[in-house]
Amino acid sequence: MGLKDNAENSSKPSVSKDNEDTRRDFLTKLIIGVGVAISYGLFAAEGLLFLLPRRKKPPTIKIYAGRLNQYKEGSVQTYYDLEGNEIMIKRDDSGLKAFSTVCPHLGCRVHWQADKNEFFCPCHRGVFDSDGVAIAGPPAAAGQKLREISIEVDNTSQIVYIEVKEPKRTNI
């Protein structure tokens, strides 16, 4: 029987146990490596988000700016937000638009010229069209425009609201 057992063993292809362990070790190392790479990637992303937090939009509130019938087409009215900043509200055939009166070039105050249908900044003769886009002067050369302020009209009551930055509270 000893010869027969040897003959049977020699006819079968022998698979070395070392070769099988090598494949198993390779797959194990590959899976562990992929898992570690994913873990470090997620850790790095979370760390980056921690170091560079999202910019939060400052809290805003809506304030009353009159009724829609107060605004004549082609006119501009000035309102003040709760911090005393001027806001110009203009009505034309497309509706209402609100703009900050601060020139984006140097921070001077712009004003509405009804006869020319434009906003004018006296500091460097900056001119803005009725949509707040600079058309002359240094603001035009820099491609600037007036900051637009969110405005809303309640269709039921016809009340106009402008969205402004919530004022900082002071403890007295």
Secondary structure, 3 states (H helix, E strand, C coil): CHHHHHHHHHHCCCCCHHHHHHHHHHHHHHHHHHHHHHHHHHHHHHHHHHHCCCCCCCCEEEEEEEEHHHCCCCCEEEEECCCCCEEEEEEECCEEEEEECECCCCCCECEEECCCCEEEECCCCEEECCCCEEEECHHHHCCCECCEECEEECCCCCEEEEEEECCCCCCC
